[in-house]
Amino acid sequence: MVEGIKWRVGNGRDIRIWGTTWIAGSSSGRVLTANQEQQGLMVVADLMIEDPQRRWNEQLIKATFVDSEAQAIMNTPLSWSGLRDKLMWRWCPNGFFTVKSFYKQLQLESLTSEPGTSVSYPWKKIWKLQVSNKVIYFMYRAVNNTLPCKRNLVRRGVMLHDGCVSCDAMLPESLDHIFLHYEWVQRVWFAAFNLRSSAIPSFRLWISEMLLGENTDLVQQIVMLIWAIWKRRNDLTFKDKGVEITDLISMANTFLADWLTVANTGQQGHGNHQDSRPCDREEGWKRPEDGMLKMNVDEGWSGVAGQGLGMVIRDHHGECMFAATNFLRTRLDPLVAEATAIRWAMGEALKLDINSIVLETDSMEFYSCFWNKKQNLLLDTLLLDCTNMASQFSSFNLVHVKREGNKVAHLLASLAVDFPNKCWWDNFPSAVNSALLADVFSVVAY
C-alpha cells in the first residue's frame, strides 16, 4: 500500500529528492541517480528557480541526474501559485484512495508476475475477437509477452542493446514501452481515442480490462491499432520506413472494416460493423459576441525537439488582435501539454490587461475537469493555477471546440519550433494569415 502513495509537487519544500515518490511520468516515481544530498540538494524546492513563475532549474537538473530521469523531472508540472506539497494515491486518476483501485493493483501484480501461467486471464475473449486469425494470434503472443521486442530478446540470451531506437531517451524496448509509453505512440492513442496511454501502467492488465468490458467494437478497433503499431515498429526497425499518425490510424480502421466486410458477406447489416465510434461533425471557428474577445489555444508535438504551444486572440469581426507561440524543450503527456498551453495563454491574456475573454480548447478532458471541479492527479497543479487566473478576469468562459474550429492555434503550436516564444500584433507568418482568412470566410456568428 505504501507504494501507492505519491507526492504531488507544489512548492517542493516538504518533499525529499531521494527516497520519496514524486516524479510524474516515471514508473517508480523515485530518483535513482546517486544521492547528492552532500552537495546541498535536499528537497525538491532546491531544484527550482523561483522567479515570477516557478520553474525547474534545467541546468542544475541536467548536470545532476541521468538523461531519462532529468527529462522526467522537467516534465513534472509545477504550480505558479505556490501550492503546498500534497500526498496523493497514485493508482487512482483523482488521487484519492479507493479499495477498488487497491484491489486492481493487486490484480495487476498477479497478472504480470507470470504471464504464461495465469489462469484468470480472459483468453476466450481473445479467441472470439472479430478480427483476422493472424491478429488474434498476434494478440495472444502480445499479452503473453512473447513478441520479439528487444527486452525479450535480451532476456532470451540474444546479445544486443535493449534500448528503443525510436526513442530519444533510449529507454528499454519492452511491450509496455512500444504499445503505451513511447512518446510517439502516446500521440497515436490520443489522436485515435483521446486516450492517455502514459497513465496505463501495464499493457497486459489494460487488455484484460478491455476484454472484460462490453464494448466489443471498441476492443476490435484497439486491437487492430495495436497490430498496426507493431507493424510500424517492424517497418521502422528493419526497413527504416515510418508512417504518419493519421495514416497509421486510417490503415488500422481500413483493415478492420475490410476484414469485417469480407467475413460478413451475405449477412444482413454487415456494413454496420465498420468503425462504430461516434464521429463528431467538424465545425469551423465561430466569432464571439459583439464586444467580446475569443482566445483559441492548442499544443503541438515537435518530435524529439519538444512541444509547441500556440494562442490567437480575435474580436467579434474575426480580426486577429494578438498571436503567440511558446516552445518547451520537454515531452509532456498530451493532456498535460494541453493544460500547460491553456495556463500559459491565460497568463499572456492577463499580461495584456484583457478583462473579458472566451477561451476555446479542443481538449474535452481538460474542459470537463475544469468545469466539473474533478480532481485529477496528473493535472492538479495546472487546474488550480487556471482556476485562480480565471477569477482575475471580470468575465471568463472556457468552451470546448472541435478541432476544425481550433486550426489557427494548432498551426501556431506547430510553428513554435521555427518561431519559438514569438508574439505578433500584425505581420503574421504567411501560413497563419491564410488560416485566419479561411476562418473569416467560413465564420459563423453565435
N, C-alpha and C positions, 0 to 999 in steps of 0.2 A: 504493500500500500504506500510505503514511503516513496517508492519510485514514481508514483503518480503525482507527487507534489512538485510544483514548479513555480518559480518566481516570475511575476510579471514586472518587467523593468519600468520603474518610474524615474525617480531622481538618482537611483543607483546607490544610495548611501547605506542601505540595510543589507545589501547582497554581497557576500564574499565572492571574489572572482573564482577562486579554486574551492572545490568541494561542495558546491551547490549547483542545482539545476536551474538554468536561467536563459540559455541561448535559444532563440527561436529558430525553427527550421533545422535543428540538429536532432538526430535520433536519440542521443543520450541527454542532450541539453547541458552537458557539463564540459568544462575546459579540460582538454587532455594534454595540452602543452605543459612542459615542465614549469613548476611553481616559481613565480618571480616575486614573491612577497618581500624577499630581501632587498629588492630594488624599489620598494615603496609602493608597489601595486597591491593593494589590499582589497578594496571594494570596487564595484563596477563603476562608481562615480569617478574613480581615478582614470578611467578610460574615456572620459567625456570632456568636451570643451563647452563651457557654459557662457556662450555669447548670447545675444538676444534670444536665439532659439537653440536649445540644447542639441548637440550633435556629437557623433563619435570622433575621437582623435585618430584619424585614419593612419597617420604616420606612425604613431606610437603602437597602434594595434598591429599593423603590418610588420613592424620591427620585433614584436614580442611573440606573436603566435604563428603557427604554421598556416600556409595559404588558405586551405579549406576552412580552418577554424576562424581565421581573421575575417573571411568573407561572411561566414555565418553570423559572427558578432555584428558586423556592419549592416547586415540585413535585418537585425532585430530593431523594430520600431522604437523610437524614443519620444517621450512626451515633451511638448513645448511648454506645458503649463506647470511643470514641477510636481507631478503627482507623487505620492508616496509609493514605495515598492509594495507589492501585494502578492501573497501566496495564493495559487490557484490550482485546480485539478486539471492536469494536462490531458487526460483521456476523455474529456467531455468538451464539446465545442464552446459552451458558455463558461467554462472554467469552474463550475460547481460540481462537487462530488455527488454521484448517484450510485446506488447499489448496482443498477443496470450496467453502467459504464465499467464498474469494477469487475463485474461478472464477465462482461465481454472481453476485458483484458485477460482474465484468467483463461477464457476460451482461446484467445489468440495464442497464448503461451503453449497451450496443449496442442493446438492445430499446427503450430510452426516448429514444435520440437522434433517430431519425427514424421515428416510428410508421408512417407511410404507406408506407415503402419496405422494412421488414424482411421478408425472405423466410423467416426461420427461425420465424416465429410460427405456432402450430398452428391456422391458420384452419379447416381441415377439421373439427377437433373442435368448433368453434363451430357450423358448419352442421349437424352431426349431433346437436346437443342435442335432447332430447325435451321441448321447450317450444314455445310458440306462435311463429309466424313473426315477429310484431312484437317479441317478446322477443329472438329471435335477431338481428334487425336492430339492435335497441337495443344489444345486447352488442357487435356489430361496430363500431358507432359509439363505444361507450364505450372499447374497447381501442385504437381509433384516435385517441382524444382529440378527437372532433369533436362531442360533445354540447355544447349551448349554455350551458355554465356561464359565470359572469361573467368568469373569467380568459380563456377562449377568445373571448368576445365582444369584450373589450378588445383582444386580440391581432389580431382582425379589423378593428379600427378603430372599433368602437362606443364612443361617448363615455359612459362610466358608471364609477362607483366599483366596483372589483372585490372589495370586502370582502364576506364572508359575513354576510348579515343575521341569520342564525340563531345566529351565534357571537358570544359576548360580547367576544372578543378582536378581532373584525372581521378575521380572517385572510383572505388571498386565497382566493376560492372556486374552487379547482381541483377536478378529479375525484378526485384523491387525498384532498383535504380532505373532499369530500362523502361519499365511499364508505368512508373508512378513519379519518380523523384528527379529525374534528369530535367533540367530547365526547359529544354525544347518540348519534351513530352508533356510537361505541365501546361504549356500553351495549347497543345493539341486537345487535352481534356477540357480545358476552359472554353476553347472555341466550339467544341462539339456539344458539350453538355452543361456548360457553365459549372464545371466540377473542379474543385481544388484538390488535385491529386497529391499535392505535397502534404496534406493533412491526413492522408491514409497511411497508417504505419505498416501494413502488411498486404501485399498483393493477394496472397493465399486466403487470408481471412476475408478480405473485401469481396473476392469472387464467391466465397461461401455465402456471405450475406446477400449478395445479389441473386444467387441461385435459389435461395430460400424465400425470396420475395415473390410478389405476384405479377410483376410486370415483365412477362417473358419476352415481349417485343423489344423492350429496352435492353434486356440482358443480351439478346442476339445482336443488337447494334453494337453494344460494348465489346462483345466477344470478337466481332469482325474487325473492330477498330484495333483491338489488341493484336490480332493476327497481322493487320496492316502495319502496325508499329514494328513488329518483329521482322516483317519483310523489308521494311525501310532500313532497319538496323543492319540486316544482312547485305542489302544493296550498298549501303554506305561503307561497310567493313570490307567487302570483297570486290566491289566494282567502283568504289569512290563515287557513288551516284546517290544524290539526295533527292528530296521531294518537298514541295511547299506544304504547309499545314492544311490549307484549304483543299489541295489536290489529294492529300492523304485521306482526309475525311470523306471526300467525294468518292474516292476509289473504294473505300470500305462499304459505304452505303450502296454503291452501284453493284458491287459483287454480291452483297446480301440480297438486293432486290432481284438481280438476275437469277440467282440460285432459287429463290422462292418462286419466281415466275415459272421456271422450268419444273421445279418439284411439284408445283400445284397445278400444272397444266391439266385441263379437263375438269377442274373442281370449281364450283361457283365461288365468286368473290376472291379468286386467287390474287387479284391485283391489290386487294386490301392489305396484303402483308408487307407492302413496301413501307419505308420509313414512316413510323406512326407517331413520332414525336410532334407535338404541336408546332406548327410553323407560323411565327408571327408575321403579319403582313407589314412590310417595311414602309415607314412613313418618313417624309422629308422634314427638314427643320421648320419649326413654326416660330413666327415672331412673337415677342411678348406684348402685353397690353400697352396702350399709349402711356408714355412717361416712364415705363419700366425698362430695365436693362436685363439682358439674359447672358449668362456665362456658361459656355459649354466646356467640359473638362474631360480629358482622356489620358491614358498612358499607352506607351508602345514599347515593345521589346526590341532591342537592337543587338540581339545575339550576345556574344561574349563581351561586347563593348560595354553594355549596361542597359539602362532603362531611360526612355524619354518620356517627359510629361509635356502636355500641351493644353493651353487655355485660350479662349477667344471670348470677348465681350462685345455684344451688339445691341443696338437700340431697336425701337419698335418699327423703324423703317428698314431694318436689315443692315444698316450702316455699321461697319466694324469700328469700334472705338478703341480697342486695345487687343493685342495678341502677344503671347509669350511662350517661351519654351524653357524647360529645365532639364538638365541631363544628370542622371545619377549613375555613378560607376558601381552599381550593385545589381544583383539578380534576385529581385523580390518575387515572392508569391504573387500571382496575378491580382488577387483581391487586395492584398496589402499595397500593391503598386497603385491600384485604383484609389484606395483610401488616401495614400500619400499624395497623389495628384490633386485630390479634392482639398485636402488640408492646405497644400501649397497655394492653390488657386484662391481659396478663401482668404489666406494671408495677403496675397497680392491685391485682392479687391479692397481689403481694409486699408492697405498702404495707399491706395488711390483715393481714399476718403469716399468710397461709394457707400451710400446709406441703405439703398434698397436693391435687391438682386434676386433673380431667379436662377438657380444653378441646376444644370441638367447633366446627368450622368447615365451611361448605359449599363452600369452595374446594378442589377436588381438586388443582389445580396447586400451591398452597402446601403442601398435605399431602404431596404426592409429593416436592417439593423438600426439605421438612424431614426426612422420614424416609430418603430415598434419598441425602441429602447431595449433591444435584445442584447444580452451580454454575449460577447464573442472574444474568446481567448486570444485570437490572432489580431483582432482589431481594437482591443480595449483602449489602448492609449490614444490611437488615432481618432476613434469615435468621440472620446471625451474632449479632445482638442477641438474637433469640428463642432461639437455641441457648444462649447464655450465661445468659439468665434461666432457662431450663428447668433448668439444673444447680443453680440456687439453691433449687428445691423438693426436699423429701425424696422426693416421688413426683409425677411429671408424665407425662401421656399426652395426646397430640394425636390426635383422632379425626375422621374425615370423616363428616359427617352430610348427609342430603338436605335440601333447602330446607324441606320440610314440618316437619322437626324443629328448625328454627332460626328459627321465626316470631317469637318474643318478641324475640330480639336484633335481627332485621331491623326490627321495629316500633320499637324504641328508637332505632335508627340513623335511621329516617325522622322521628322526633320531635326529633332533635337540633337542627334548625334553630329549633324553637319552645322547646326546653328545652336550650340549649347548656351543656355542661360541668356537668351536674347529677348528683348522687348521691342514691339513695334506699335506706333500710333498711326503710321501711314507707311507707304513704300513697302508693302508686304512682299514676301517672295512670290514669284510668278505663279507657282503651283497653288499657293494659298489664295491669291487673287482669283484664280479660276474657280476654286472650290467655293469661295464666298459668292461669286457671281452666280454659280449654279444654284446655290441655296436661295438667292434673291429671286431668281426667275421661277423657282418652284415653291416660293414662300406661301405659307398659309397663315392667316390670322387666327387667333384664339376666338 
